[in-house]
Amino acid sequence: IKHANPCGAAVAGTLAEAYSQALACDERSAFGGIVALNRPIDDDTVAAIENGAQADVIIAPGCDPGVLERIQAKRKNTRVLTAPPPRSAPLAVRQLSDGFLVQEAYSVSLDPAGWRVVTERQPTAEELADAAVAWLVCAYVTSNSIVLARDGVAWGIGAGQQNRVESGQLATQKADG
């Protein structure tokens, strides 16, 4: 995560593989960012972190024995935080100058059964799984977000542009690598 936007995201069989694939999405932007993991950091993942871009913060539900010491030895300025996986809140609260805006929290439906396919060709199960990854990542990208995903990896993320065309161009450039 960098400037409140994901630089990469991946779903894989192991945490180390997911970390490496997410980092490969945009390693330049990931430098100095935040790494958020949904499982405790294991030895294979810490090896990938040691070889990857410098992260300022790593957040995970925990660490296997010896992992914290390895991170501190290799990445002295990296802060490691322990936190449970995020939960969805029923309400979203935003502060205004003289009060608060309270509304139902935004939620993302990752169940393809509730999606409407408007093309003649129906997507494959793999395409639907990639669409779920893209949809979830896109939900947390600010302003005119475009996410290109394949094989469980968000390879191109276009964010923060005033129009979707330029966001799409950014996503395509990043996916092209």
GUBADREN-435103 format. One line per field, with one value per atom (N, C-alpha, C): residue number from 1; atom name; y, z, x; residue in one letter. Coordinates in Angstrom, 1 decimal. Atoms other than C-alpha are relative to their C-alpha. Example, Ala and Ser with C-alpha at 12.3 -4.5 7.8 and 13.67 -1.06 7.14 Angstrom:
seq: 1 / 1 / 1 / 2 / 2 / 2
atom: N / CA / C / N / CA / C
Y: -1.2 / -4.5 / 1.2 / -1.1 / -1.1 / 1.1
Z: 0.0 / 7.8 / 0.0 / 0.0 / 7.1 / 0.8
X: 0.9 / 12.3 / 0.9 / -0.9 / 13.7 / -0.8
type: A / A / A / S / S / S
! end
This chain:
seq: 1 / 1 / 1 / 2 / 2 / 2 / 3 / 3 / 3 / 4 / 4 / 4 / 5 / 5 / 5 / 6 / 6 / 6 / 7 / 7 / 7 / 8 / 8 / 8 / 9 / 9 / 9 / 10 / 10 / 10 / 11 / 11 / 11 / 12 / 12 / 12 / 13 / 13 / 13 / 14 / 14 / 14 / 15 / 15 / 15 / 16 / 16 / 16 / 17 / 17 / 17 / 18 / 18 / 18 / 19 / 19 / 19 / 20 / 20 / 20 / 21 / 21 / 21 / 22 / 22 / 22 / 23 / 23 / 23 / 24 / 24 / 24 / 25 / 25 / 25 / 26 / 26 / 26 / 27 / 27 / 27 / 28 / 28 / 28 / 29 / 29 / 29 / 30 / 30 / 30 / 31 / 31 / 31 / 32 / 32 / 32 / 33 / 33 / 33 / 34 / 34 / 34 / 35 / 35 / 35 / 36 / 36 / 36 / 37 / 37 / 37 / 38 / 38 / 38 / 39 / 39 / 39 / 40 / 40 / 40 / 41 / 41 / 41 / 42 / 42 / 42 / 43 / 43 / 43 / 44 / 44 / 44 / 45 / 45 / 45 / 46 / 46 / 46 / 47 / 47 / 47 / 48 / 48 / 48 / 49 / 49 / 49 / 50 / 50 / 50 / 51 / 51 / 51 / 52 / 52 / 52 / 53 / 53 / 53 / 54 / 54 / 54 / 55 / 55 / 55 / 56 / 56 / 56 / 57 / 57 / 57 / 58 / 58 / 58 / 59 / 59 / 59 / 60 / 60 / 60 / 61 / 61 / 61 / 62 / 62 / 62 / 63 / 63 / 63 / 64 / 64 / 64 / 65 / 65 / 65 / 66 / 66 / 66 / 67 / 67 / 67 / 68 / 68 / 68 / 69 / 69 / 69 / 70 / 70 / 70 / 71 / 71 / 71 / 72 / 72 / 72 / 73 / 73 / 73 / 74 / 74 / 74 / 75 / 75 / 75 / 76 / 76 / 76 / 77 / 77 / 77 / 78 / 78 / 78 / 79 / 79 / 79 / 80 / 80 / 80 / 81 / 81 / 81 / 82 / 82 / 82 / 83 / 83 / 83 / 84 / 84 / 84 / 85 / 85 / 85 / 86 / 86 / 86 / 87 / 87 / 87 / 88 / 88 / 88 / 89 / 89 / 89 / 90 / 90 / 90 / 91 / 91 / 91 / 92 / 92 / 92 / 93 / 93 / 93 / 94 / 94 / 94 / 95 / 95 / 95 / 96 / 96 / 96 / 97 / 97 / 97 / 98 / 98 / 98 / 99 / 99 / 99 / 100 / 100 / 100 / 101 / 101 / 101 / 102 / 102 / 102 / 103 / 103 / 103 / 104 / 104 / 104 / 105 / 105 / 105 / 106 / 106 / 106 / 107 / 107 / 107 / 108 / 108 / 108 / 109 / 109 / 109 / 110 / 110 / 110 / 111 / 111 / 111 / 112 / 112 / 112 / 113 / 113 / 113 / 114 / 114 / 114 / 115 / 115 / 115 / 116 / 116 / 116 / 117 / 117 / 117 / 118 / 118 / 118 / 119 / 119 / 119 / 120 / 120 / 120 / 121 / 121 / 121 / 122 / 122 / 122 / 123 / 123 / 123 / 124 / 124 / 124 / 125 / 125 / 125 / 126 / 126 / 126 / 127 / 127 / 127 / 128 / 128 / 128 / 129 / 129 / 129 / 130 / 130 / 130 / 131 / 131 / 131 / 132 / 132 / 132 / 133 / 133 / 133 / 134 / 134 / 134 / 135 / 135 / 135 / 136 / 136 / 136 / 137 / 137 / 137 / 138 / 138 / 138 / 139 / 139 / 139 / 140 / 140 / 140 / 141 / 141 / 141 / 142 / 142 / 142 / 143 / 143 / 143 / 144 / 144 / 144 / 145 / 145 / 145 / 146 / 146 / 146 / 147 / 147 / 147 / 148 / 148 / 148 / 149 / 149 / 149 / 150 / 150 / 150 / 151 / 151 / 151 / 152 / 152 / 152 / 153 / 153 / 153 / 154 / 154 / 154 / 155 / 155 / 155 / 156 / 156 / 156 / 157 / 157 / 157 / 158 / 158 / 158 / 159 / 159 / 159 / 160 / 160 / 160 / 161 / 161 / 161 / 162 / 162 / 162 / 163 / 163 / 163 / 164 / 164 / 164 / 165 / 165 / 165 / 166 / 166 / 166 / 167 / 167 / 167 / 168 / 168 / 168 / 169 / 169 / 169 / 170 / 170 / 170 / 171 / 171 / 171 / 172 / 172 / 172 / 173 / 173 / 173 / 174 / 174 / 174 / 175 / 175 / 175 / 176 / 176 / 176 / 177 / 177 / 177
atom: N / CA / C / N / CA / C / N / CA / C / N / CA / C / N / CA / C / N / CA / C / N / CA / C / N / CA / C / N / CA / C / N / CA / C / N / CA / C / N / CA / C / N / CA / C / N / CA / C / N / CA / C / N / CA / C / N / CA / C / N / CA / C / N / CA / C / N / CA / C / N / CA / C / N / CA / C / N / CA / C / N / CA / C / N / CA / C / N / CA / C / N / CA / C / N / CA / C / N / CA / C / N / CA / C / N / CA / C / N / CA / C / N / CA / C / N / CA / C / N / CA / C / N / CA / C / N / CA / C / N / CA / C / N / CA / C / N / CA / C / N / CA / C / N / CA / C / N / CA / C / N / CA / C / N / CA / C / N / CA / C / N / CA / C / N / CA / C / N / CA / C / N / CA / C / N / CA / C / N / CA / C / N / CA / C / N / CA / C / N / CA / C / N / CA / C / N / CA / C / N / CA / C / N / CA / C / N / CA / C / N / CA / C / N / CA / C / N / CA / C / N / CA / C / N / CA / C / N / CA / C / N / CA / C / N / CA / C / N / CA / C / N / CA / C / N / CA / C / N / CA / C / N / CA / C / N / CA / C / N / CA / C / N / CA / C / N / CA / C / N / CA / C / N / CA / C / N / CA / C / N / CA / C / N / CA / C / N / CA / C / N / CA / C / N / CA / C / N / CA / C / N / CA / C / N / CA / C / N / CA / C / N / CA / C / N / CA / C / N / CA / C / N / CA / C / N / CA / C / N / CA / C / N / CA / C / N / CA / C / N / CA / C / N / CA / C / N / CA / C / N / CA / C / N / CA / C / N / CA / C / N / CA / C / N / CA / C / N / CA / C / N / CA / C / N / CA / C / N / CA / C / N / CA / C / N / CA / C / N / CA / C / N / CA / C / N / CA / C / N / CA / C / N / CA / C / N / CA / C / N / CA / C / N / CA / C / N / CA / C / N / CA / C / N / CA / C / N / CA / C / N / CA / C / N / CA / C / N / CA / C / N / CA / C / N / CA / C / N / CA / C / N / CA / C / N / CA / C / N / CA / C / N / CA / C / N / CA / C / N / CA / C / N / CA / C / N / CA / C / N / CA / C / N / CA / C / N / CA / C / N / CA / C / N / CA / C / N / CA / C / N / CA / C / N / CA / C / N / CA / C / N / CA / C / N / CA / C / N / CA / C / N / CA / C / N / CA / C / N / CA / C / N / CA / C / N / CA / C / N / CA / C / N / CA / C / N / CA / C / N / CA / C / N / CA / C / N / CA / C / N / CA / C / N / CA / C / N / CA / C / N / CA / C / N / CA / C / N / CA / C / N / CA / C / N / CA / C / N / CA / C / N / CA / C / N / CA / C / N / CA / C / N / CA / C / N / CA / C / N / CA / C / N / CA / C / N / CA / C
Y: -1.2 / 0.0 / 1.2 / -1.2 / 3.4 / 1.2 / -1.1 / 6.7 / -0.4 / 0.5 / 4.8 / -0.9 / 0.9 / 2.7 / -1.2 / 1.2 / -0.8 / 0.1 / 0.1 / -1.2 / -1.4 / 1.3 / -4.9 / -0.8 / 1.0 / -7.8 / -1.3 / 1.3 / -11.5 / -1.0 / 1.1 / -14.7 / -1.2 / 1.1 / -17.8 / -1.1 / 1.2 / -21.2 / 0.2 / -0.3 / -19.8 / 1.5 / -1.4 / -16.5 / 0.6 / -0.4 / -16.2 / 0.2 / -0.2 / -16.7 / 1.2 / -1.2 / -14.2 / 1.3 / -1.2 / -11.6 / 0.3 / -0.2 / -12.1 / 0.4 / -0.4 / -11.9 / 1.4 / -1.3 / -8.8 / 1.0 / -1.0 / -7.1 / 0.2 / -0.1 / -7.9 / 0.8 / -0.9 / -5.9 / 1.4 / -1.4 / -2.6 / 0.2 / -0.1 / -3.0 / 1.4 / -1.4 / 0.6 / 0.8 / -0.7 / 2.0 / -0.6 / 0.6 / -0.5 / 0.4 / -0.4 / 0.8 / 1.1 / -1.0 / 2.6 / -0.1 / 0.1 / 1.4 / -0.9 / 0.8 / -0.8 / -1.4 / 1.4 / -4.6 / -0.5 / 0.6 / -6.1 / -1.4 / 1.4 / -9.8 / -0.6 / 0.6 / -12.0 / -1.2 / 1.2 / -14.8 / 0.4 / -0.3 / -14.9 / -0.2 / 0.0 / -14.3 / -1.2 / 1.2 / -17.6 / 0.2 / -0.1 / -18.3 / 0.3 / -0.3 / -18.4 / 1.4 / -1.4 / -15.1 / 1.0 / -0.9 / -13.4 / 0.0 / 0.0 / -14.5 / 0.8 / -0.9 / -12.9 / 1.4 / -1.3 / -9.8 / 0.6 / -0.5 / -9.6 / 0.3 / -0.2 / -9.8 / 1.0 / -0.9 / -7.4 / 1.4 / -1.4 / -3.7 / 0.4 / -0.5 / -1.8 / 0.4 / -0.4 / -1.6 / 0.8 / -0.7 / 1.0 / -0.6 / 0.7 / -1.0 / -1.3 / 1.3 / -4.6 / -0.3 / 0.4 / -5.6 / -1.4 / 1.4 / -9.2 / -0.5 / 0.5 / -11.3 / -0.5 / 0.6 / -12.6 / -0.4 / 0.4 / -14.0 / -1.3 / 1.2 / -17.4 / 0.4 / -0.3 / -17.6 / 0.3 / -0.4 / -15.8 / 1.0 / -0.9 / -13.8 / 1.4 / -1.4 / -10.5 / 0.4 / -0.3 / -10.7 / 0.1 / -0.1 / -11.4 / 1.2 / -1.2 / -8.5 / 1.2 / -1.1 / -6.2 / 0.0 / 0.1 / -7.4 / 0.5 / -0.4 / -6.8 / 1.4 / -1.2 / -3.9 / 0.8 / -0.6 / -1.8 / 1.1 / -1.1 / 1.0 / -0.5 / 0.5 / -1.3 / -0.2 / 0.3 / -1.3 / -1.2 / 1.2 / -4.6 / 0.1 / -0.1 / -4.4 / -1.2 / 1.2 / -7.2 / 0.5 / -0.4 / -6.8 / -1.1 / 1.0 / -9.1 / 0.4 / -0.4 / -9.2 / 1.0 / -1.0 / -6.3 / -0.6 / 0.4 / -6.7 / 1.1 / -1.1 / -4.9 / 0.6 / -0.7 / -2.3 / 0.3 / -0.2 / -1.8 / 1.5 / -1.4 / 2.0 / 0.6 / -0.8 / 4.4 / 1.4 / -1.3 / 7.6 / 0.9 / -1.0 / 10.7 / 1.3 / -1.3 / 13.9 / 1.1 / -1.2 / 17.1 / 1.2 / -1.1 / 20.6 / 0.1 / -0.2 / 20.8 / -1.2 / 1.2 / 17.2 / -1.2 / 1.3 / 13.8 / -0.5 / 0.6 / 12.0 / -1.5 / 1.4 / 8.5 / -0.7 / 0.8 / 6.0 / -1.4 / 1.4 / 2.3 / -0.1 / 0.3 / 1.0 / -0.6 / 0.6 / 0.1 / -1.5 / 1.4 / -3.6 / -0.5 / 0.6 / -5.7 / -1.4 / 1.3 / -8.7 / -0.8 / 0.8 / -11.4 / -1.3 / 1.2 / -14.0 / 0.2 / -0.2 / -14.3 / -0.3 / 0.3 / -15.7 / 1.3 / -1.3 / -12.1 / 1.0 / -0.9 / -10.6 / -0.2 / 0.0 / -9.8 / 0.0 / 0.1 / -10.9 / 0.6 / -0.6 / -8.7 / -0.3 / 0.4 / -10.3 / -1.3 / 1.3 / -13.2 / -1.2 / 1.1 / -15.4 / 0.1 / 0.0 / -16.4 / -0.2 / 0.1 / -16.1 / -1.4 / 1.3 / -19.3 / 0.2 / -0.1 / -20.1 / 0.7 / -0.8 / -18.8 / 1.5 / -1.4 / -15.6 / 0.7 / -0.5 / -15.1 / 0.2 / -0.1 / -15.8 / 1.3 / -1.2 / -13.1 / 1.3 / -1.2 / -10.7 / 0.3 / -0.2 / -11.2 / 0.7 / -0.6 / -10.3 / 1.5 / -1.4 / -7.2 / 0.8 / -0.7 / -6.2 / 0.4 / -0.3 / -6.4 / 1.0 / -1.0 / -4.5 / 1.3 / -1.2 / -2.0 / 0.8 / -0.6 / -1.3 / 0.9 / -0.8 / 0.1 / 0.9 / -0.9 / 2.1 / 1.3 / -1.3 / 5.8 / 0.6 / -0.8 / 7.8 / -0.7 / 0.6 / 6.2 / -1.2 / 1.2 / 2.9 / -1.0 / 1.1 / 0.3 / -1.1 / 1.1 / -3.1 / -1.1 / 1.1 / -5.8 / -1.2 / 1.1 / -9.2 / -1.3 / 1.3 / -12.7 / -0.9 / 1.1 / -15.9 / 0.4 / -0.4 / -14.4 / 1.2 / -1.1 / -11.4 / 1.2 / -1.3 / -7.7 / 0.5 / -0.4 / -7.1 / 1.5 / -1.4 / -3.6 / 0.8 / -0.8 / -1.0 / 1.5 / -1.4 / 2.5 / 0.7 / -0.7 / 5.0 / 1.5 / -1.4 / 8.6 / 0.9 / -0.9 / 10.0 / 0.7 / -0.7 / 12.5 / -0.6 / 0.7 / 10.2 / -1.4 / 1.4 / 6.5 / -0.4 / 0.4 / 6.5 / 0.0 / -0.1 / 7.6 / -1.1 / 1.1 / 5.1 / -1.3 / 1.2 / 2.4 / -0.1 / 0.0 / 3.5 / -0.4 / 0.3 / 3.3 / -1.5 / 1.4 / -0.1 / -0.9 / 0.8 / -1.4 / 0.1 / -0.1 / 0.0 / -0.8 / 0.7 / -1.5 / -1.5 / 1.4 / -4.9 / -0.5 / 0.3 / -4.8 / -0.1 / 0.2 / -4.5 / 0.7
Z: 0.0 / 0.0 / 0.0 / 0.1 / -0.9 / -0.2 / 0.1 / -0.4 / 0.0 / -0.2 / 0.7 / -1.2 / 1.2 / -2.6 / 0.0 / 0.2 / -3.2 / -1.2 / 1.1 / -5.3 / -0.7 / 0.5 / -5.7 / 0.9 / -0.9 / -4.4 / -0.7 / 0.6 / -4.9 / 0.9 / -0.8 / -3.8 / -0.6 / 0.5 / -3.9 / 1.1 / -0.8 / -2.3 / 1.3 / -1.2 / 0.1 / 0.2 / -0.3 / 1.8 / -0.7 / 0.7 / 0.3 / -1.5 / 1.4 / -3.2 / -0.2 / 0.1 / -2.7 / 0.2 / -0.2 / -1.3 / -1.3 / 1.1 / -4.2 / -1.3 / 1.1 / -6.8 / 0.2 / -0.2 / -5.2 / -0.2 / 0.2 / -5.1 / -1.4 / 1.5 / -8.8 / -0.7 / 0.6 / -9.6 / -0.3 / 0.1 / -9.0 / 1.1 / -1.0 / -7.1 / 0.2 / -0.2 / -7.7 / 0.9 / -0.9 / -6.1 / 1.4 / -1.3 / -3.3 / 1.0 / -0.8 / -2.1 / 1.1 / -1.1 / 1.3 / 0.4 / -0.3 / 1.5 / 1.2 / -1.1 / 3.8 / -0.6 / 0.4 / 3.4 / 1.0 / -0.8 / 4.8 / -0.3 / 0.2 / 5.3 / 0.8 / -0.7 / 6.3 / 0.8 / -0.8 / 7.9 / 0.7 / -0.7 / 10.3 / -1.0 / 0.9 / 8.6 / 0.4 / -0.1 / 8.1 / -0.5 / 0.5 / 7.2 / -1.5 / 1.5 / 3.4 / -0.3 / 0.3 / 3.5 / 0.4 / -0.4 / 5.5 / -0.9 / 1.1 / 2.9 / -1.2 / 1.1 / 0.2 / 0.4 / -0.5 / 2.3 / 0.0 / 0.0 / 2.8 / -1.4 / 1.4 / -1.0 / -0.7 / 0.7 / -1.9 / 0.3 / -0.2 / -1.8 / 1.5 / -1.4 / 1.5 / 0.3 / -0.5 / 3.3 / 1.3 / -1.2 / 6.0 / 1.1 / -1.0 / 7.8 / -0.6 / 0.3 / 7.8 / 1.1 / -0.9 / 9.3 / -0.2 / 0.1 / 10.0 / 1.3 / -1.2 / 12.5 / 1.0 / -0.9 / 13.9 / -0.8 / 0.6 / 13.2 / 0.6 / -0.5 / 13.4 / 0.8 / -0.8 / 15.9 / -0.9 / 0.7 / 14.7 / -1.1 / 1.1 / 12.0 / 0.3 / -0.4 / 13.8 / 0.0 / -0.1 / 14.5 / -1.4 / 1.4 / 10.8 / -0.7 / 0.6 / 9.7 / 0.5 / -0.6 / 12.2 / -0.4 / 0.4 / 11.2 / -1.4 / 1.4 / 7.5 / -0.3 / 0.2 / 7.6 / 1.3 / -1.3 / 10.6 / 0.2 / -0.1 / 9.8 / -0.3 / 0.2 / 9.1 / 1.3 / -1.2 / 11.7 / -0.3 / 0.2 / 12.2 / 1.1 / -0.8 / 13.6 / 0.0 / 0.0 / 14.8 / 0.2 / 0.0 / 14.1 / -0.6 / 0.6 / 13.5 / -1.4 / 1.3 / 10.0 / 0.2 / -0.1 / 9.4 / -0.1 / 0.0 / 10.1 / -0.7 / 0.6 / 8.2 / 1.1 / -1.0 / 10.2 / -0.7 / 0.5 / 9.8 / -0.5 / 0.3 / 9.6 / -0.4 / 0.3 / 8.0 / 0.5 / -0.6 / 9.8 / -0.6 / 0.5 / 8.3 / 0.7 / -0.7 / 10.1 / -1.0 / 0.8 / 8.6 / 0.9 / -0.8 / 9.8 / 1.3 / -1.3 / 12.4 / 0.4 / -0.4 / 12.6 / -0.7 / 0.6 / 11.1 / -1.0 / 1.0 / 8.1 / 0.4 / -0.4 / 9.1 / -1.0 / 1.0 / 6.5 / 0.0 / 0.1 / 5.8 / -0.6 / 0.5 / 5.2 / -1.4 / 1.3 / 1.6 / 0.1 / 0.0 / 1.0 / -1.4 / 1.3 / -1.9 / -0.1 / 0.2 / -3.1 / -0.9 / 0.8 / -4.2 / -0.4 / 0.4 / -4.9 / -1.5 / 1.4 / -8.7 / -0.3 / 0.2 / -8.3 / -0.1 / 0.0 / -7.7 / -1.1 / 1.0 / -10.6 / -1.3 / 1.3 / -14.0 / -1.1 / 1.1 / -17.0 / -1.2 / 1.1 / -20.0 / -1.4 / 1.3 / -22.7 / -0.4 / 0.5 / -24.9 / 0.6 / -0.5 / -23.8 / 1.5 / -1.4 / -20.2 / 0.5 / -0.5 / -18.1 / 0.5 / -0.6 / -17.0 / 1.5 / -1.5 / -13.3 / 0.3 / -0.3 / -13.5 / -0.3 / 0.3 / -15.1 / 1.1 / -1.1 / -12.4 / 1.3 / -1.1 / -9.7 / -0.1 / 0.3 / -11.3 / 0.1 / -0.1 / -11.5 / 1.5 / -1.4 / -7.8 / 0.6 / -0.5 / -7.1 / -0.4 / 0.6 / -9.4 / 0.7 / -0.7 / -7.8 / 1.4 / -1.4 / -4.3 / 0.1 / 0.0 / -5.0 / -0.5 / 0.6 / -7.1 / 1.1 / -1.0 / -4.1 / 0.9 / -0.9 / -2.2 / -0.7 / 0.7 / -4.9 / -0.2 / 0.0 / -4.9 / -1.5 / 1.2 / -7.8 / -1.3 / 1.4 / -11.2 / -0.1 / 0.0 / -10.4 / -1.1 / 1.0 / -13.0 / 0.6 / -0.5 / -11.9 / -1.0 / 0.9 / -14.3 / 0.8 / -0.8 / -12.7 / -0.9 / 0.7 / -13.9 / 0.9 / -0.8 / -12.1 / 1.4 / -1.4 / -8.7 / 0.3 / -0.2 / -9.2 / -0.6 / 0.6 / -9.7 / -0.6 / 0.7 / -12.3 / -0.4 / 0.3 / -13.2 / 0.8 / -0.8 / -10.9 / -0.4 / 0.3 / -12.2 / 1.0 / -1.0 / -9.6 / 0.0 / -0.3 / -8.7 / -1.2 / 1.2 / -12.2 / 0.0 / 0.2 / -13.1 / -1.0 / 0.9 / -15.8 / -0.1 / 0.0 / -16.3 / -1.2 / 1.1 / -19.6 / 0.4 / -0.5 / -18.0 / 1.1 / -1.0 / -15.1 / -0.7 / 0.8 / -17.7 / -0.7 / 0.6 / -19.5 / 1.1 / -1.0 / -16.2 / 0.4 / -0.4 / -15.3 / -1.1 / 1.1 / -18.8 / 0.0 / 0.0 / -18.6 / 1.2 / -1.2 / -15.1 / -0.3 / 0.3 / -16.3 / -1.0 / 1.1 / -19.3 / 0.6 / -0.8 / -16.8 / -0.3
X: 0.9 / 0.0 / 0.9 / -0.7 / 1.3 / -1.0 / 0.9 / -0.5 / -1.5 / 1.3 / -3.6 / -0.6 / 0.4 / -3.7 / 0.8 / -0.8 / -2.7 / 1.0 / -1.0 / 0.5 / -0.1 / 0.1 / -0.2 / -0.8 / 0.8 / -2.3 / 0.0 / 0.0 / -2.3 / -0.6 / 0.5 / -3.9 / 0.8 / -0.8 / -1.7 / 0.0 / 0.0 / -1.1 / 0.8 / -0.8 / 1.5 / 0.1 / -0.2 / 2.1 / 1.2 / -1.2 / 5.6 / -0.3 / 0.4 / 4.2 / -0.9 / 0.9 / 1.4 / 0.8 / -0.8 / 3.9 / 0.8 / -0.9 / 6.3 / -0.8 / 0.8 / 3.5 / -0.6 / 0.5 / 2.0 / 1.1 / -1.1 / 5.4 / 0.3 / -0.4 / 6.0 / -1.0 / 1.0 / 2.8 / 0.6 / -0.5 / 4.6 / 1.1 / -1.0 / 7.9 / 0.5 / -0.4 / 8.9 / -0.9 / 0.9 / 5.8 / 0.0 / 0.0 / 6.0 / 1.1 / -1.1 / 9.3 / -0.4 / 0.4 / 8.7 / -1.4 / 1.5 / 5.1 / -0.3 / 0.5 / 3.1 / -0.4 / 0.3 / 2.9 / -1.1 / 1.0 / -0.3 / -0.2 / 0.1 / -0.5 / -1.2 / 1.2 / -3.5 / 0.3 / -0.5 / -1.4 / 1.2 / -1.3 / 1.5 / 1.2 / -1.1 / 4.8 / 0.9 / -0.8 / 6.7 / 1.4 / -1.4 / 10.4 / 0.1 / -0.1 / 9.7 / -0.4 / 0.5 / 7.8 / 1.1 / -1.0 / 10.5 / 1.2 / -1.1 / 13.1 / -0.4 / 0.4 / 11.0 / 0.0 / 0.0 / 10.6 / 1.5 / -1.4 / 14.4 / 0.5 / -0.4 / 14.9 / -0.8 / 0.9 / 12.1 / 0.3 / -0.1 / 11.7 / -0.2 / 0.1 / 12.1 / -1.4 / 1.3 / 8.8 / 0.2 / -0.1 / 8.3 / -0.8 / 0.8 / 5.6 / -0.4 / 0.6 / 4.6 / -1.0 / 1.1 / 1.3 / -0.4 / 0.4 / 0.4 / -0.6 / 0.6 / -1.6 / 1.1 / -1.0 / 1.7 / 1.3 / -1.3 / 5.2 / 0.4 / -0.6 / 6.8 / 1.2 / -1.2 / 9.7 / 1.2 / -1.2 / 12.8 / -0.2 / 0.3 / 11.0 / 0.3 / -0.1 / 10.9 / 1.5 / -1.5 / 14.7 / 0.6 / -0.5 / 15.4 / -0.4 / 0.4 / 13.4 / 0.7 / -0.7 / 15.0 / 1.5 / -1.4 / 18.5 / 0.2 / -0.1 / 17.9 / -0.6 / 0.8 / 15.4 / -0.2 / 0.0 / 16.3 / -1.1 / 1.0 / 13.8 / -1.4 / 1.3 / 10.9 / -0.7 / 0.9 / 8.1 / -0.9 / 0.8 / 6.4 / -1.1 / 1.1 / 2.9 / -0.8 / 0.9 / 0.7 / -1.5 / 1.4 / -3.0 / -0.8 / 0.9 / -5.9 / -0.5 / 0.6 / -7.4 / -1.1 / 1.1 / -9.7 / -1.4 / 1.4 / -13.4 / -0.8 / 0.8 / -16.1 / -0.9 / 0.8 / -17.9 / -1.4 / 1.4 / -21.7 / -0.1 / 0.1 / -21.2 / 1.3 / -1.2 / -18.7 / -0.2 / 0.1 / -18.0 / 1.1 / -1.0 / -16.3 / -0.2 / 0.1 / -15.6 / -0.1 / 0.2 / -16.8 / 0.4 / -0.5 / -15.9 / -0.7 / 0.8 / -18.7 / -0.8 / 0.8 / -20.0 / 0.6 / -0.4 / -19.9 / -1.0 / 0.9 / -21.3 / 0.0 / 0.1 / -22.5 / -0.9 / 0.8 / -23.7 / 0.4 / -0.3 / -23.8 / 1.4 / -1.3 / -20.3 / -0.1 / -0.1 / -19.4 / 0.4 / -0.4 / -19.3 / 0.1 / -0.2 / -18.1 / -0.5 / 0.5 / -19.9 / 0.9 / -0.9 / -17.5 / -0.6 / 0.8 / -20.2 / -0.4 / 0.4 / -20.4 / -1.5 / 1.4 / -23.9 / -0.9 / 0.8 / -25.1 / 0.4 / -0.5 / -23.2 / -0.9 / 0.7 / -24.8 / 1.0 / -0.9 / -22.8 / -0.7 / 0.7 / -23.7 / 0.6 / -0.5 / -21.6 / -0.6 / 0.5 / -22.6 / 0.7 / -0.8 / -19.8 / 0.1 / 0.0 / -20.0 / 1.4 / -1.3 / -16.8 / 0.2 / -0.4 / -14.9 / 0.1 / -0.2 / -14.5 / 1.2 / -1.3 / -10.9 / -0.2 / 0.3 / -12.1 / -0.8 / 0.8 / -14.7 / 0.8 / -0.9 / -12.1 / 0.9 / -0.8 / -9.8 / -0.8 / 0.9 / -12.8 / -0.2 / 0.2 / -13.3 / 1.2 / -1.3 / -9.6 / 0.0 / 0.0 / -9.9 / -1.0 / 1.1 / -13.2 / 0.3 / -0.4 / -11.9 / 1.1 / -1.1 / -8.7 / -0.5 / 0.6 / -10.6 / -0.8 / 0.8 / -12.9 / 0.9 / -0.8 / -9.9 / 1.0 / -0.8 / -8.3 / -0.8 / 0.7 / -9.1 / -0.1 / 0.2 / -10.6 / 0.2 / 0.0 / -11.4 / 0.9 / -0.9 / -9.8 / -0.2 / 0.0 / -9.0 / 1.0 / -0.8 / -7.6 / 0.0 / -0.2 / -6.3 / 0.5 / -0.5 / -6.0 / -0.1 / -0.1 / -5.0 / 0.7 / -0.6 / -4.2 / 0.1 / 0.0 / -5.1 / 0.9 / -1.0 / -2.7 / -0.6 / 0.4 / -3.6 / 1.2 / -1.2 / -1.0 / 0.1 / 0.0 / -2.1 / -1.1 / 0.9 / -3.6 / 0.1 / 0.0 / -4.5 / -0.9 / 0.7 / -5.5 / 0.2 / -0.2 / -6.0 / -0.1 / 0.1 / -6.6 / -1.3 / 1.2 / -9.2 / -1.0 / 0.8 / -10.5 / 0.4 / -0.3 / -10.8 / 0.9 / -0.9 / -9.0 / 1.5 / -1.4 / -5.7 / 0.2 / -0.1 / -6.4 / 0.2 / -0.1 / -6.8 / 1.4 / -1.3 / -3.6 / 1.1 / -0.9 / -1.7 / 0.0 / 0.2 / -3.1 / 0.6 / -0.6 / -2.1 / 1.5 / -1.5 / 1.4 / 0.6 / -0.5 / 1.9 / -0.1 / 0.2 / 0.5 / 1.0 / -0.9 / 2.8 / 1.5 / -1.2 / 5.7 / 1.2
type: I / I / I / K / K / K / H / H / H / A / A / A / N / N / N / P / P / P / C / C / C / G / G / G / A / A / A / A / A / A / V / V / V / A / A / A / G / G / G / T / T / T / L / L / L / A / A / A / E / E / E / A / A / A / Y / Y / Y / S / S / S / Q / Q / Q / A / A / A / L / L / L / A / A / A / C / C / C / D / D / D / E / E / E / R / R / R / S / S / S / A / A / A / F / F / F / G / G / G / G / G / G / I / I / I / V / V / V / A / A / A / L / L / L / N / N / N / R / R / R / P / P / P / I / I / I / D / D / D / D / D / D / D / D / D / T / T / T / V / V / V / A / A / A / A / A / A / I / I / I / E / E / E / N / N / N / G / G / G / A / A / A / Q / Q / Q / A / A / A / D / D / D / V / V / V / I / I / I / I / I / I / A / A / A / P / P / P / G / G / G / C / C / C / D / D / D / P / P / P / G / G / G / V / V / V / L / L / L / E / E / E / R / R / R / I / I / I / Q / Q / Q / A / A / A / K / K / K / R / R / R / K / K / K / N / N / N / T / T / T / R / R / R / V / V / V / L / L / L / T / T / T / A / A / A / P / P / P / P / P / P / P / P / P / R / R / R / S / S / S / A / A / A / P / P / P / L / L / L / A / A / A / V / V / V / R / R / R / Q / Q / Q / L / L / L / S / S / S / D / D / D / G / G / G / F / F / F / L / L / L / V / V / V / Q / Q / Q / E / E / E / A / A / A / Y / Y / Y / S / S / S / V / V / V / S / S / S / L / L / L / D / D / D / P / P / P / A / A / A / G / G / G / W / W / W / R / R / R / V / V / V / V / V / V / T / T / T / E / E / E / R / R / R / Q / Q / Q / P / P / P / T / T / T / A / A / A / E / E / E / E / E / E / L / L / L / A / A / A / D / D / D / A / A / A / A / A / A / V / V / V / A / A / A / W / W / W / L / L / L / V / V / V / C / C / C / A / A / A / Y / Y / Y / V / V / V / T / T / T / S / S / S / N / N / N / S / S / S / I / I / I / V / V / V / L / L / L / A / A / A / R / R / R / D / D / D / G / G / G / V / V / V / A / A / A / W / W / W / G / G / G / I / I / I / G / G / G / A / A / A / G / G / G / Q / Q / Q / Q / Q / Q / N / N / N / R / R / R / V / V / V / E / E / E / S / S / S / G / G / G / Q / Q / Q / L / L / L / A / A / A / T / T / T / Q / Q / Q / K / K / K / A / A / A / D / D / D / G / G / G
! end
